[in-house]
Amino acid sequence: MGYPGVGELERRARELVGAAPGVLRLRAVGESRAGRPLWLLSAGHGERQILTVAGAHANEPVGGASALRLARLLAHRPEYLETLGCTWHFLLCLDPDGARLAHGWQPEEPAPSLEECHRHFYRPAFACQPESPPAPGTGRQPLPESAALVRLLDELRPVAQFTLHGIEFGGAFMMQSRRVSGAARTFREAAGLLRIPLDDHPCDGPDWHCDPPGVLRLPEESTGSERDPSGFVAESTWLYPRRYGTLTVLVEAPAWAAPAVSDPRPAPDPEREVAQVGELLLSRTREIAELLQDGVPDEELLPLDTAARELLGVAPSLAATWAVEERSGSRGHFATLGLAARRLPLRAAAMLRRALAGTAPGTACALTELVHEWCRELEKTYEPRWIPVSAQTGLHVRTMLDVAHRVCG
């Protein structure tokens, strides 16, 4: 099993509809910036509405595979939808333009290469991520993909919204916009059965309450804005449908497991730990910046250059945030920070070498060496273990089915 590209998502969705036309249907609910359709696959005819959003980040193709897997299951077992009294909708890829630019790497199970994964890496700049519409006063206009998702949320007013994510390496975690009795326990049990380590205390969602291991919950007093640890603030399509009573659940499934992130023991010297990860982040981003020349990438690859340079630019603010906010925590939490300090410069180097390969080959070659060196160091330090795609999608699907049962009764 691999990760379906944008074209394959549509093709496989049409095949599912053709095989179960009484249960499934497919329609476009908007267009991307480049005019690509945003496909919504719907299953069942119940009054309650459930929405699953996949492909919000270009570097996380596992969500589309999970959406198709659950849609196929529901097509074969429509009685499950009838029991829940729901219609289940799957937005197959929220950012098809980004996914096209990131497509090219496919896992060769059971043990693909971490370095190969980064050969085609692309994750858009913050302002180009559709789940983060602009905050008031920024002067930015919402992306057409963001506007399409908001329209869909207004149309459906779902009882639950699932957003499916997949980090390169680390541990699994779940974010809930409100507490769902029993859901955290079942999520942890599913991760254990699938041999996916839980992130004891994720560094995502700095303003969310942590219920270790592996669960973050939104504070009741939270607004509709979301703050990234780097300091970037935007509105959030996760939080937008709270006006309709919608529960939003984000599920993060890593491609490579790093068992160290699960260690619940208190860190013996948090100040030293955070100083080390901050310096690692800053030293590696400086190393990249010193290699850069004035080469301008081809227009098609300009988004990679923009996104990578943004990562280099936010590194100091991210390190400063860690120094202020990360004053305590488990060993697992600081292992997660250590992975984040490695992930950001690795992403930047991987994108820049692609962007500059045609116009600054010497720089691209030096960046290739950095990617190789940093992948080897990460493997030696954390001993990451590949998680089969079937297990990654299994965590998504099991979590969605369990939460839907608890929400719909």
GIKA-V914927 format. One record per run of one state. SS is the DSSP state (~ for helix, > for strand, _ for the rest). FROM is the first residue (numbers start at 1). LEN is the number of residues. If there is no record, write none. Layout:
# GIKA-V914927
SS & FROM & LEN
SS & FROM & LEN
This chain:
# GIKA-V914927
_ & 1 & 5
~ & 6 & 14
_ & 20 & 4
> & 24 & 8
_ & 32 & 5
> & 37 & 7
_ & 44 & 4
> & 48 & 6
_ & 54 & 8
~ & 62 & 15
_ & 77 & 1
~ & 78 & 7
_ & 85 & 1
> & 86 & 6
_ & 92 & 4
~ & 96 & 7
_ & 103 & 11
~ & 114 & 7
_ & 121 & 5
~ & 126 & 3
_ & 129 & 15
~ & 144 & 13
_ & 157 & 3
> & 160 & 6
_ & 166 & 3
> & 169 & 2
_ & 171 & 1
> & 172 & 5
_ & 177 & 6
~ & 183 & 11
_ & 194 & 4
> & 198 & 1
_ & 199 & 10
> & 209 & 2
_ & 211 & 4
> & 215 & 3
_ & 218 & 7
> & 225 & 3
_ & 228 & 5
> & 233 & 3
_ & 236 & 1
~ & 237 & 8
_ & 245 & 2
> & 247 & 6
_ & 253 & 3
> & 256 & 2
_ & 258 & 1
~ & 259 & 4
_ & 263 & 3
> & 266 & 1
_ & 267 & 3
~ & 270 & 22
_ & 292 & 7
~ & 299 & 27
_ & 326 & 4
> & 330 & 1
~ & 331 & 26
_ & 357 & 4
~ & 361 & 22
_ & 383 & 2
> & 385 & 2
_ & 387 & 2
~ & 389 & 20
_ & 409 & 1
